[in-house]
Amino acid sequence: MSPKNVLITGASRGIGKSTAYIFAEKGWNVFLNCRSSVEELKQIKDDLQHRSGCGCHVLPGDVGDPFSVDKIFQEISERCGALDLLVNNAGIAHIGLLMDMTNEEWDRIIRTNLSSVFYCCRAAIPAMVSRHSGRIINISSMWGTAGASCEAAYSASKSGVNGLTKALAKELAPSNIQVNAISFGVIDTMMNGQLTDEERNALTEEIPMGRFGSTEEAARIIYNIATAPSYLTGQIIRMDGGYL
């Protein structure tokens, strides 16, 4: 049996990187994407191939740019025909008052966190529909449900991801394509590395589990959803240590 194929966007660090490792260990053919940290991505590819011997391919490009996405999926089509799984993980944060936010900052958040999901889903779906098989997992945040002060644009983008996930799941269910999102709480990534010790301690006290989640834990639930029964679709699955 030939290995299954997964594209992971934003795979150079954090949740994306850990997700790449778990799928490679399970024998999947892994396509790795990032926008700018290409050298880091190549090192991950070399390490994955050394550890698991899996097929691993680096596909750099800005998934917030539709033309870049078209090129990425053209290469995927040439290499394997179609994806079995798309993991829309690419994302950025912005902390600050909404009234101080520039048009460019707003556009960058929405393009990276939400438009990228649209572009990648649109590119992946035709081949999945043709095969009557496929899965899409969108990486969301608890702030897409609850909203976060001083993170209005980020919260809005993740709320959009949740809405897109639910609607697309209904649209694609007749084609046996499952679409789910995972709404993460505070995960110990570089995105949260900008927090001061005081901010980190205060946030930890608000989490019932008393700690940040690890990227390895995040990767495990992504894999579990990817291999779950096909009746699971249209869900926003929350993993936040009991925060909400």
Secondary structure as GFF3:
##gff-version 3
##sequence-region A 1 244
A	DSSP	beta_strand	5	8	.	.	.	ID=ss1
A	DSSP	alpha_helix	14	25	.	.	.	ID=ss2
A	DSSP	beta_strand	29	32	.	.	.	ID=ss3
A	DSSP	alpha_helix	38	52	.	.	.	ID=ss4
A	DSSP	beta_strand	56	58	.	.	.	ID=ss5
A	DSSP	alpha_helix	66	80	.	.	.	ID=ss6
A	DSSP	beta_strand	85	88	.	.	.	ID=ss7
A	DSSP	three_ten_helix	98	100	.	.	.	ID=ss8
A	DSSP	alpha_helix	103	110	.	.	.	ID=ss9
A	DSSP	pi_helix	111	115	.	.	.	ID=ss10
A	DSSP	alpha_helix	116	131	.	.	.	ID=ss11
A	DSSP	beta_strand	134	141	.	.	.	ID=ss12
A	DSSP	alpha_helix	143	146	.	.	.	ID=ss13
A	DSSP	alpha_helix	152	172	.	.	.	ID=ss14
A	DSSP	three_ten_helix	173	175	.	.	.	ID=ss15
A	DSSP	beta_strand	177	184	.	.	.	ID=ss16
A	DSSP	three_ten_helix	190	192	.	.	.	ID=ss17
A	DSSP	alpha_helix	197	206	.	.	.	ID=ss18
A	DSSP	alpha_helix	215	226	.	.	.	ID=ss19
A	DSSP	beta_strand	236	239	.	.	.	ID=ss20
###
